[in-house]
Structure formats: C-alpha cells, structure tokens
Amino acid sequence: MKFKDGYWRMRPGVRGEYATAAHDVTADAAALRVLAPTRPITRRGNTIDGPVLTVDVSSPMAEVIRVRVVHFAGSVPDAPAFDVREDPGAPPVRVSVDGDEASLASGSLEVRLRRDTPWDMTFTAGGRELTRSGAKCLGVMTDPDDRHFMVEQLRLSAGELVYGLGERFGALTRNGQTVDVWNEDGGTSSEIAYKNIPFYLSNRGYGVFVNHPGRVSFEVGSETVSRVQFSVEGHDLEYLVIHGPTPADILRRYTALTGRPALPPAWSFGLWLSTSFTTDYDEATVSSFVDGMAERNLPLSVFHFDCFWMRQYRWCDFVWDPDVFPDPEGMLRRLKERGLKISLWLNPYIGQASALFEEGRKGGYLLRRPDGRVWQDDHWQAGRALVDFTAPGAREWFAGKLRALLDMGADAFKTDFGERVPTDVAWADGSDPERMHNYYSLIYNQTVHDVLAERNGAAEAVLFARSATVGGQRLPVHWGGDCESTFEAMAESLRGGLSLGMAGFGFWSHDIGGFEGRPDPAVFKRWIAFGLLSSHSRLHGSGSYRVPWLFDEESVDVLRSFTELKHRLMPYLYGAAVQASREGMPVMRAMQLEFPDDRACDYLDAQYMLGPDLLVAPVFSTEGEVSYYVPAGTWTRLLDGTTVEGPGWRTERHGFDSLPLLVRPGAVVPTGARSDRPDYDYADGVTLNVHGLADGERRTVTVPTTEGGVGAVFEVSRSGDRLHAARLEGAPAPWHLSVPSGARASTDAATGELQIVLDSPDSKE
C-alpha cells in the first residue's frame, strides 16, 4: 500500500508520524525496550501529545533479531498468531547501551539504534551493513478513512535483489512490485495468489519475516525505489531479520522458526492420475484409465477422484454419488488390489443442499456473522457455508467424516480452496477476522493432515493442497492451482513454484498439461517432461481427460520414459526430499539458491535445480528450441552422457523425449535398480554415477530408505586416473559404480570396494 505522493508529499488525506530517535532505552540481559517519539525531544514540553512507539528488540535464536513495534497496546488482537519457535539453547545475546546508541547482537548479526535524531536502526553482520531503518521509515499512518497502519521501510542497497513473498507467478525478482499478502482464488496468471507468505530473501545475505497473519502490503522498491516497505493495518508490527549469509542458511533459519516440511511418503513421488474436474466419469471410466495405463506399461502410483465423486450441489457431504459409484468400497478395494493409492478431493465448504449443512448449523460448526446467523453465499456451491475450524467441535466433526473415508480405503486428500474466507464474520474462538483470512488455510490443512497422521501414521500422511500461509510448508504437498493449457501457463506455473520454494515450501506440483482447456499434444508432451522432473507429478485437467493416448501415441512413450526416469532417480530425489524435511531447502530450487555468487543466475526463472545436482530447463515451445544458462564447470547431460561447458548460455533443439537435464560437475548421483515404482529398496542394486570428479576430490553419498532413514553410505574419491568407492554403512547388497565414459564395475561382496582405472589421468570421465 502506498502512502506517499512522490518522495516528499503524502497522498491526499494521509497523515504520517515517524520515529525520530531511540529516546528512552531500557535493557536487560536479553532484550532492549525503546520508546521512540515521533517528534524531536529537545525539552520536557515536547513529550506531551503525539504518538510514541514502543520498540522491543530481542532474538529468538542465533543470527535472528526480532523487532516488535506497538502503538496502542490495548488494540492488539491476541489471535490468531503464527507459531514462531525459539531456541532455548541459543548462545546468549549481547546487549549494550551507552549515551550514543543501544545495540543487541545475536551471533554475528547485530542491530544498533541511534539515541539521537534522526532515527536510525542499522542491521550488520560481521561489520557489514545488511539493511537499515532510517529517517521517515518506521511510523504510523492514518488514511482518509481514518484507518490506522503501522509501516516500516528497510533500505535496498545498489544492486540488491529481493525474492520470495510466497507463490508469485510474475518475474522471480520482486523489485519494483507491489505485493499484497492476501490469499485469493485467482488462477496463475495475475498478481494475486493462493499461497502468500510475508517473508522475503535478499541477495545481500539476509531475509525478513513479517510476523503478521493478516494482510501485509509490500512495496518492493516501488513507492521508494531504494527501500522495501511493509505495512499492516492495526497498531502492532513485528518483523524478524534473519542472517544467512547464503540463501540456504536463511531458509534453514526461517524454517527453524516457522517449521520444516514433513517428509511425504515415497509412493507419493510416483505418477498421480485424476478423473479431472467436470468430465463425465464412473467406475467403468476409472477402470478403463487404469487398464489403459497397465496395458501400455505406464507406471501409476495414485488415482485421484475429483469433485464429482460426490453428488452435485452437496459438496462437501463426503457421500459417494450412488448413481455413478454404486459400490465405492468395492471399487476402492479393487483399485488398491492393483497396487494403487487413492486420493479424494475435498474442500471446507458445505453446500446448503447437503445434509451436513443442517448438522453443522445445529452443532455450531459453521462460521457465523456477527449477529449470529450462519455466513452464506452462492459462490462455488449454492448457499455454501464455511466450516469454522477455530471451534474444537467443528474440527472433530470434520475429522470424523474423513476417518470414514480412510476406513473405506482413501490414502490422501486433495485439500482444495481455503482462500475464499470472509472478514464480515465472528469466529468461534474470537479471532480477529482480518488476521484469520490467510490463517484459515493453515488450520484447515492441519486438521486434514492430523487425521491422516492419526490413522495412517505420520510417515504416510500427505495432502495435495492449494492454499497456504506461514507454517503451511509443514503440511506437504502443495500444487500451483488453476492454470491454462499453454506454454505461457507452464512457464508461469514454474515461476510460482520456484518463488514458493524460496519461502521454505519443500514439495510442489502442478497440473501436467494445464487445467483450463485441452492442451494440444505438443504442450502436453513438453509438460510431461517438466511434470515428471518436479517433486510431485499429477495428470489433471478441468473439462478433458489427461490420459496420454487421447493426445497421440508419442505422448504414451514420453510419459513412460519420464515416469521410469523419475523412478530410477528416486534414490537421489528422496535424498533431496529428506534434506527438505531436515533443512528447509526445497526439492525444486531457483538457480539463485544454489548459485548465489553467480550474478547470471539472479534473474533466471525458466530453469531450476532439482535437488543440489540436477539442472532442468523445461522446453516451452512446440518446435523444441530452448535457451538456458550453464554455470561454471563441465556439466554432463544425464540423458546421453555428453558434456556441456559453463559458464555461458546455450540454445538447443530437443525432441519430445528430451530436454536439457544436466548433472553438476563433481556430483555423484545415485540411481535405483527399478523403474516400475517409486517406493523400493533404494540401496539394493544402486548405481553411483560419477560426473566430473576432480583429482583429489572425495564425495560421501547417502542412499535413503523409503522411511527417510539411512539405507547405505558410500564414499567415492579420485586419485589420478583411479576412481575408488567403498560402502561405509548399510547391509550387504549389490551396488555399482559408473562413469559416463562407459566404465562400470559392480560387486556383491559384503565389504565391497570398487576401483576404476580411467582412460588417462586427465580424463573428465
């Protein structure tokens, strides 16, 4: 939200008061409290009239500094609030107050506050300035409607770039953008988004998390080009500055504060096939799809039933449409006997025609207006109401309906919607309606995830969720929402996923082929390659089916090829998944996350790293031409073993069975022995693929189990013309060592060690 008209003047009707100095400072061993008047205090009379801001400075964990600013303390709502964790074992902070300034340091991160005019609060790390709040930056604003806002501006240095703020479908860098953190259902082609996160990263080595669950308005070099401004309506503002210095370090600390992703079950990384949305389908249709996949040797892991598994007008009543699915228990049993997992669509709305509407109304489980009436409208479902998950009884009521579906054979739920949340309401627990709008997505998805964990075990719980806020990353998987079936929508979906990953969301997917419309075969085949080289892979659409033989026979071959490739890559991909759950680094990573010192990567949003060592550049054209950037070193094309030299740009042409898929120099990528499924013993028959390991280099490779444990640990090293590998941990099992030149050795000895003699000491393998 913009308050100024240019640099000097305020917009018509806007009044602003800014902190002028850290005038009155008190301190204890762990925190500072500052009274910051909004006028210079040169005599006692200046202390009368006018706002004074209370600024509390503390540190919840090492390398993180929290700033909380309050104007009217009696007007600050208590709920809802994000769960921001503290580290009780963090080293003590260092607090200092003297006549000129006050300071607090947490690790190498320090904040200094000037005690005289003008206001200056500077954040440094190792003596290097990261950012600062200067004159006319921290303050209170009143708009023409007499609404009250808290505002802060942090300095942007020359060349500084900003990333993040959740799912955003435009350019990856946020500079020059206005971003409102407010969840809405708007597709993937506009400035609004389903998953808004008030957290951004800077390429200057720090991140900022605005700890406010409601609307946060960001002006990223847009109102004042040399500053990031963030504002919230109300009387309090809290933000945390998080030091890196690398983007990975920032994400680790941010997710330590707000939660790290659960590890999804290994089967969820396989191919999901959907009925699609408004298509006509029954058990015969479903069986024909499953049979067709099997007849064509297309591995399938999950079958998803979208909205119309229930009766029209009655979403969500959790009752199978008897005219279409007369024997749902038997149908699900038959599907599961074929090795499939089952996913069911649901949302948090109750249509008036559903028997659950009256049940929920009588039980007090539905959201109400301030006058006590049930809140209703006709969007989506006629007379729809919204489940009030702030009421414990409503959560248990909703959970009970899901338990019945799990007993029937469901394994996962697609938690659709959760963005259309009104503010002219009264929540059961008294939560502030504006702050609950985004937060609702968290308690909705948490309720469903908890039921899955309770019944199936935490290791088996997985969602396919659309809406999210801070903390939502704990409840994977999330998908990109409703996009068109075009190359442009494919690209915007990728940008949204990469941006979401920069907010600590480790697992992300999208609708292969797009959602709206029927993709032409070229779009569908290019999207297959992108979709199977994503953390999760789902064939889904709106008014048309997404089985490949309805496009052309080549689509069948392309789908088989990339599904089998993903399955073989599972020892590597599940290792990246374990890293996401333990460290907060996403499986799909913007290039800037992995190469922060390569300025050519700063703006790249049409390619990505899949885990730490695979570079993927999807093809966004029918004819197959693609341009992509290769960082420094000798990279190996995974699909044919040839090499590519970086740094530099390349333009290539690829068939539908190919795309740029490069292995990082020096990487050792474990691949599995099976291509028919994603969940198997990854260590049994694993191949360690060595790519450009330099003389004297040594790599440790951990092959995970399907539960996220350690299946085997290997060490690979190079000395001159010899590659040496040894298993350090894990039960005896066959394993292999491979280099792209064709040299390969294997062993089944319990203590097996392998050695390969390369063609020459200078060989790049």
N, C-alpha and C positions, 0 to 999 in steps of 0.2 A: 504494500500500500504506500502510495506516495503522499507525502505531507508538504513538500516544498514546491515552489514555483521557481525553478532555476536554483541558483546557488544561495542567493541572499534572502529571497522573499518566501513567505509561507503561502500556501494556497488559500483562496478566499474562504474565510470562516474558520481556518485552522489556527489554533493557539498552541505554542510550544514553550516549554520550560526545560532548561538543560542543566545538568550537574555542572557546577563551576569549580569545585575543589573537594578533596578529601579533608573536610574541615575538622571534624571531630572523630578521632580514631581511638578505639579500644581494642585490646588484643588479649588473647590467651595463648596457650602453647600450640593450639591447632587451628586458629581462625582469627580473622580480622573482622571488626564491625566498623563501618564508616558511615557517618552522617554527611550526606552530600547536598548542601543547599543549592538552590537554583538561582542564587544571586550572590555576588561577591560580599563577603562579610568583612567590612572594614571598621565597623563599630557595633555596639550592642543592639542598637536600634534596627540594624539590618536583619536581625534574627526573628523579627516579628513579621508575620504574614508571608505567604508564598510557600510553595511545596519544598519539602526536604525529602530526599530519597535515602532509604536505609539500604546500604550495600554490604552484604555479608560475603566474605571470601573464605573458601575452605578447599579441602582436597579429599575426595572420596577414595582415591588410590594414586599410586605413584604416577607421575607425568600427566596428571589431570588436575586442573584447577576449576572450581565451581564458583560462579558469581551469581548471587541472588539479589535482585533489586525489588524493593517493595515501596509503594507509595502509601495507600491506605490499607493497613494490615487487616482491618476488620471487614474488608470487602473481598478477601481472597478465598475462593471456594476450596473446600477440602478434597473434593472428589470430582471426577476420577483423577488418578495420578499414575504416571509410569513407575514401574519398579526399577529404580536405579540402585544398583548394588554398590556396596562399599567393601573395600579390602581391609579387614581389621589387622592384617599382618603387614600393611604397607609401612615403609620407613617413616619416622616422624617428619612432619613438615618443619620448615624453618621460618620463623616469624620474626620480623624486625620492624620497629617503629622509632623514628627519630624526628627531629624538627623539620626536616625537609620532605621526607617520604615515608611511606609504610610499604612493606613487602611481605610476600609469602612465597616460599619455594617448595615444590614437590618434585623430588628428583632433580633433573636438570631444567625443569620448567619453572619459571619464576614470573610473578606479576608484581609490578611496582606502581604505587599510586602517589601522585604528586599531592602534597598537602596544601599547596598554594595555588592560586589561579594561574593559568586556566586548567580545567580538568584534564588529567592525563593518567590513563591506566594502560601500562605497556606490558605485553607478554613477551618474554625472551626465553631462549633455550641455549644453554652453553654460551651466553653472552651475545647471541644473535637475535635481533628483533624478529618476531614472527608476525605480530599484528598489534594494533593499539586502538583504544577508545580515547579520542581527543576532544577538543573543544566542540561543543554543539553536536555531540554524538549520543550520549546517554541522557534520556529525558522522558518527559510525559507530554502527551499530545491530546488535545481536545478537538474533535472535528465539528463541522457546522451543526450536526445533530446532537451535540453535547456528549458524544461517546468518548470514553477515556481509553487511551492507548499508552502502553509502555514501549519505548523504542531504544534500540542500540545500533550503533554503526561501528564496524571494525574495519580498519584500514586494509586496502588492497595495494600491495607494492607493484611497481612496474614489472610487467611480465607475469604477474601472479594469475593463476587459473583456478577456477572453482568447479568442483564436481559434486554429484550426489543429489540430495533432496528427494530421494526415492525414485520411483518409476517415472521417467520423463521420456517422451517419445521424440523430442527435437534433438538438436545438436548436443553432444555429450558434455561440452563445457557449458556452464551456466552463466558465464559472463555476459552482461547485457540483458539478462532475462528478469522478468518479474514472475515469481513463483509463489502461489498461494498453497499452503499445505492444508488441503481440504479435499477429502475423498469424494469422488463423484463417478457416476457411471457414464462415461463419455467416449468409449472406444479408444483406439490407439493413434488417432490422427489429429489430436488437438493438444492444447496446453494443460487440460485437466487430466487427472489420472486416478486410478483405483487405489494406488499404494503410495501415499505421501509421507515422507519421513523428514522431520526437521533437523537434519544432520547433513553437513557438507564437509568435503575434504578440500584442502588447498595443496597445490604443488609446492608450497613453501614449507611443508613439513608439519602441518597441524590440521586438526579438524575442529569443528564447532557443532555441538549438540544443544539445540534449544529445547529444554525440558518443559514442554508445554503441550498437553494432549489435544488442544483445540486448534483453531485456525492460527497459523503463523504465516505472516506475509514477509517474503524475502524480496529485496531489491538488490540484485547482484550486479553492482556496477551500473545500475540503471537509473536510480534517482540521483545518486552522486557517483560518478564513474570510478572514483578512487576508493570506494567503500562498499562493503556488504552491509546492508541494513536489514534488520529483522524487527518486527513489531507484532504485538499481541494486544487484543482488546482486554481491558481489565486493569488491575492495579499491581500485578506482580509479573516479573520476568526472571527466569533462571536460565543460564546457559553454562556449558562446560567447554573449556578449551582443552583439547587433547593433543599432546605432543606425539610425534612419530619417532624418528624423523621420516621413516619411509611410509608410503601408503599402507603397506601390510601391517606395520606397527600401529598405525592409527586405527585400522579396523580391528586389530586384536584388542586394543584397549576399549574401543567403543562397544564391541560385543561383550567384553568382560563386564561393562557397565549395564548393558541392556539385555544380555542373554545371547547365547550362541545357538545355532540351529541343531535340532535333534537330527540324529543320523537316520535317514529313511532306510527302509528295508531294501535289500539288494534286488528283490524281484521288481521293485517299483522303477528300476532303471531300464527295464525292458520296454517293449512297444505296447502302448495302450491303443485300443481301437474303440471308437464310440459309435453309438447309433446315430449320432448327430442330433440336432435340436428339433426342428419341425418336420422332419421326414416321417413317412409312414413306416412303422416297424412293429413287428410282433415276434413271437418266438421263432417262427419259420424264417423271418428275415435275419434274426440274430444267428440262428444255426447256419444259414447259408453263408453268412460272413465268416464264421469260424471255420466251417468246412472249406470254404474257398481259400482261406489262408493256409490251412493244413495241406490241401491238395497242391498248392503252389510252393510248398516248403518255405512258407513265410513265418518265422518265429513270432509268436504272440504271447504276451505275458498277462495282460489285463484287458478285460472287457468292461466298457463303461456304458451304463444306461443313463441317457439324459432325460430331460424334464418329463416327457410323456410316458414314462413308466407309471406315473400317477395319472389320475383322471383329470381332464381339463377343468378349469375353474377351481380346483380344490388343492392347489399347491399352497403349502405343503401339508398333506394329511398323512403321508407315509404309507398309503394304501395302494397296492398294485391295481392297475386298471384291469378288472376281471374280463372285460371284453377282448382285451389284447393279450393278456398274460393270465390265462385261467389257472395255471399251475405254477406260480412263481417259485415255490420251494423246490419242486421237481426240476424246473428249468435251471435254477442256480446249482442244484446238485449235479445235474448233467454237465454243465459248463465246468464246474470245479473238478469233476472226474477227468476232464481233459487237461487238467493242469493249470487252469486259468484262475486268476484272482478277479474279484468282482468289485466294481466301483459304482456307486449310486449318486445321482445328482440330488442336491437339496438346497434350500435357502431359508432365511429366517423369517419369511413372511407367511401369514396364514390367510388364505382367501376366505371370504365370508361364506361361500358355499360349503366349505369344509366343516365337517362335524367338530373339528378341533377348535374352530373359532368360538363356538359357544362354551366348549370345555375350558378353553383358555381364558375367556371372559369371566366365567364364574370363578375360576381358580385364582384370578388376579395375575395371570401370567403375561398379559398383553400390555403393551405400552399405552399410557393414558395421557390425555390432555390435562392441563392444569385444573379444569373444572371437574375432573373425574371420569369423563367419557373416554371410551376406547378411541385411540387415534386411528383413523382410517383414511384411505384414499383409493382411487381406482387405477393407479399406475401399476403396471405389471399384472396383478391379479385383481379382479373386481372386488371392491370392498376390503382390500388387504389390510391386515393389522401386522404389527411387528412384535416379535417375542421380546420381552423385557428381561434380558439376561442379567440385569443387576439384582433381580429377585432370586434368591436361592431356590425357591419353589419352582420358578419358571425354568431354571437350568436343569433341575432334576426331572421335571415334566418332559422337557425336550429330549434329555438324555435317555429317558425311558423309551421313547419312540425309536431312538436309534438302536438301543440294545435289542429290540425286537427284530430289527433288520439284520443286525450282526448274527443273531441266533438263526436267522433264515439263510445266511451264507455270505452276506456282504463282508468285504475286507477293507474298503476305503470309501471315503466320501468326497465328492466334489462340492466344496462349500462355496456356492456361487453367491453373488451380490454381497450385501453388507455395507454398501455405500449410501443407499437412499435412506438416510436417517434424519428425521425431522428435528427441529430445535424448538418448536412451539409445544413442548411436552413436559411432563413431570415424571421423572424416573423413580422407580420404587425405592431406591436407596438414597434419593435426594441429590444425585449427581447433577452437576451443572450441565444443562442441555448443550451449550456450545462446545464444552470440552468433551462431551460424550460422543459427538458426531463421528469423529475419527476413531475414538477409543472403542466404539461398539464392535468394530471388526475384530479386535483382539479378544474380547470376551466371547464373542460368537464362535470364532475358530478354536479358542481354548476349550470351550465346552465340548465341541465335537472331538477334538484331539484327545481330551481326557477320557472320553468314552471308549475310543479306540484303544488307548493305552491300558485302560482298565480291563477290557475284555480280551484283547489280543496280545497284550504285553507292550511295553514302551518301544521295544525294538521293532515291532510290527506296525506301529501307528504311522499313517501317512494320509495327508489331505491333498486335495487339488484346489487351492484357494485362490480367490480373485482379489479380495480386499485385504488391506493390512495397514498397520501403523507401527510405531516403535514397539519392539518386542515381538512383533509378528514373525520375525525371522526364526523364532524358536519353534515354529509350527509349520514345517515344510509339507508339501511343495507349493509354490505359487506359480500361476501362469499369467500370461500377458493380457488376457481379455480379448474383446471382440475387435478383430481386425478385418480388413478387406482381403480378398484373394488376389493380391497383386504383388509384384516385386517391390513396389514402394512400401506396401504394408509389411512385407517381410523385413525390409530394412528398418522401418520404424519400430517393429517389434524387437529386433535385436538391440536397438538403442535403448529401449525401455528396460530390457533385461540387464544390459551392462550397467545402466545407471542404478538399477535396483541392487545389483551386486555391490555397488560402492556404498550401500547402506547396510552391509552385513548379511544380506539375504543370500544364503549359500546355494540354493537349489531353485531352478527356474525353468519354465517350459512355455510353450506356445502352441497354437493350433496349426499343425502341419497342413499346408495348403491354404491357410487363412480360414476365417469364419464366415464372413458375409460373401455371398455369391459362390459360383462354382469356378475354381481356378482352371485355366487352360492347362493342358498336360505339361508344358514347359515350366510354368510356375510350380506346379505340383511336384515335379521331379527335382527341381532345384531346392524346393523347401524340404523335401525328404532328407537330402544330404545335410542341410542345416539342422533339421529337427533331430536326426539321429546323432549328431555331434553337439547336442545340448545335454544338460544334466538329465532331463526327463523328456520323453518323446511320446506325443499323443496325436493320433489321427482324429480330427474332429471338425465339424462344419455346422452350418446353420440349416439351409434348406436342401442340401445334397449330401449324399454318402461320400465317404472318403476311402473306400476300399480301392486298391490301385488298379484292378483290372477294368474298372469303369472308365479309366482315363486312357490307357493303352498298355500293351504288353510290356513295353520298356519300363513303365512305372513299376511293374511287378519285379522286374530284375533289379532296378535301382533300389527298391525298398528292401529286397532280400540282401543285396550286397551291403548296404549300410547298416542294416539291423545286425547282420552277422559280424560286421566290423566292430560295432559297439560292444557286442558280447565278448569278442576276443580282447577288447581293450578294458574289460571290467577290472582286472587286477590293478591297472593304472587308475581308472576312473573312480573305483571305490576307495582307492588310497587318497585321491583328491577329495572325495566326499568325507572321509574320516578327518582330513585336515580342515575342511569347512566346519565340521561339528566341534572340533577342538580349538580352532584358532580364529574362526570367523572369516577366513578367506574364501570367496565364492568359487565354485567349480568353474564357472564361466567368468573370465576376468577381462576387464578392459585392459588394453595394452599398457596404459599408463600405470596400472597397478603393478605389473611385472617389470616394466622398464621406465622407472620414474626419472632416470638420468638421461634418457634418450628423448630429446625435445621433439623429434619427429613423431613420437608416439602420443604427444599431448592431446591431439585432436582426433585420433583415429577412433571411429565408431562403426566401421563396416567390416571389422575383423576382430578377433579376440583370441585369448589364450584359454584353452580347455585344460584346466589344471595347470601346473607350473611349466610343462614342457611341450605342449602341442599348440601350434598356431593354426587357427582355422580362418579362412577367408571365404565366406559363402559367396556364391555366384548369383548376382541379381540381374541376369539377362538371359533371354532365350538362346541367343547365339553362343553364350558361354564365355564371353570376354570378361575378364576380371583384373583389376589393378589392386595391388596390395603392397604393403611395406614389410621388408625383412630387416630386423635388427642385425647388429654386427655379428659376424661369425659365419661358419659353414653349417647351414641347416640342411636337413635331409628330408626329401619328400617321402612321407610314410607309405604312399600307395605304390611307388615304383623304385624307391631306393636311390634316385638321383639326388644331386646336391644343388643348393642354391646359396650364393654368396651374398652376405649383407655387410654393411648397411646399404640399403637402396630400395628403390621401387621397381616392381616387375609388373608387366602386363602380359597375361597369358590367355589362352583359349582352352576351355575344358569341355569335354563331353558330359552327358548327364550322369555318368558313372564316376565322375571325378570332380575334384575341387582342390584348391591349394590347402594342403594339410601337411604342415612341416614340423619336424622334430628339432628341438633346441640343441645347439651344439653342446656336446658333453653329456647329454641325457642318457640314462639307462631306463628304457620303458618296458615294464613287464607286461606281457600279453598272455592270455589264457589258452588252454587247450580245447575249449568248447566254443562253438558259435551258435548253438541252438537255444541257449537260455542265458540270462544274466546272473543267475544265482547258482554257483557251483563252487567246488573246492579250487580256489584260485592258485594255490601253491602246487597242486598236483599237475605236473607237466608244464609248469610255467616256463616261458622263454624270456630271457633277459636280453633285450635288443639294445645293443650299444651303438651310440651315434656320436662319432667325432670325439671320443675321449682322448685328451691330450696326454703326452708323455708325462708321467709323474702324477696324474690325477687319480683320485680314488672316489668312488661313489658307494654309498650304502643304500640299498633298495629294500624297503619293507613291503611285503605282499600281505594284504589284509585277509582276514576271514570275512565271511558274509555277516558276521555279527560286529565287525569293526575291530576285532582283536588282531593279534599278530599271527599270521599263518606261517611266514618264513621271513628270515632276514638274510640278505646276501651282501657280500662286498665284492665290488668289481674295481680293478685297478689296471693301469697300463704302465709298463716299463719298457721303453724302447719299442721293439717290434713284437712284444708279447702282451697279450691280454690275459689277466688272471682273475678267476672268480671263485668264490667259496661260499657255501651256506654256513651262516653263523648261528642261526636259530631255526627251529622247525623240525617236524618229523621227517624221517627219510622218505623221499618221493622223487620220481624222475624230474629233472629240470634241464634246461637248455640255455646255451649262450649263443647269441647270433650277432653278426655284424653285416651291414648292407652289402659288403663286397661278395657275400655268399659263404664265407667261412662260418661253420656251425659245428658245435660239439655238444654232446649230451652225456648224461651219466645217470645211473640209478643207485650209485653207491651211497651208503648211509652218511659218510663224511665226504661226499664227492667234492672234489676241486677240479676246476676246468682251466685249461690253458690253451690259447690260440696263438699261433705264430702268424703275424700279418705278412703281407707281401713284402714290405720294406719298413724300416724304422720310421720313414716319413709318411707312411700310409695314413690316410684320413678315414680309413675303413669304408 
